[in-house]
Amino acid sequence: MATLACPNCGADLTAPQAVRIAEYRFGHLEKADQAPMEGPGFIYHFDKSDTYTVLCNACRRLVRTLPLAEK
């Protein structure tokens, strides 16, 4: 079995805590009538996420961007 290595720095990506996975969440803002003490004045609505990235923890660089699979 081949080991997975970072294409940027060559670090072993199969080691514990070697990668960070970040999910991108897209959405939109909607203005809300709120006093400054009640909130920021807007509401954020999440839309469906469609991609996530795998980042190397050694060099903090992007390894790969992948689409989320539909279930």
BELVEN-V888299 format. One record per pair of residues at least 4 apart in sequence whose C-alpha atoms are under 8 Angstrom apart, sorted by the first residue. I is the first residue (numbers start at 1). J is the second residue. If there is no record, write none. Layout:
<<I:J> <I:J>>
This chain:
<<3:12> <3:13> <3:14> <4:12> <4:13> <4:14> <5:10> <5:11> <5:12> <5:13> <5:14> <6:10> <6:11> <6:12> <6:13> <6:56> <6:63> <7:63> <8:59> <8:61> <8:63> <9:58> <9:59> <11:56> <11:58> <12:18> <13:18> <13:19> <13:56> <14:18> <17:57> <18:56> <18:57> <18:58> <19:54> <19:55> <19:56> <19:57> <20:54> <20:55> <20:56> <20:57> <21:52> <21:53> <21:54> <21:55> <22:52> <22:53> <22:54> <22:55> <23:49> <23:51> <23:52> <23:53> <24:49> <24:50> <24:51> <24:52> <25:46> <25:47> <25:48> <25:49> <25:50> <26:46> <26:47> <26:48> <26:49> <27:44> <27:45> <27:46> <27:47> <27:48> <28:44> <28:45> <28:46> <28:47> <29:42> <29:43> <29:44> <29:45> <30:42> <30:43> <30:44> <30:45> <31:41> <31:42> <31:43> <32:41> <32:42> <32:43> <33:41> <33:42> <34:38> <34:39> <34:40> <34:41> <34:42> <35:39> <35:41> <36:40> <36:41> <49:68> <50:67> <50:68> <51:65> <51:66> <51:67> <51:68> <52:65> <52:66> <52:67> <52:68> <53:62> <53:63> <53:64> <53:65> <53:66> <54:62> <54:63> <54:64> <54:65> <55:60> <55:61> <55:62> <55:63> <55:64> <56:60> <56:61> <56:62> <56:63> <57:61>>
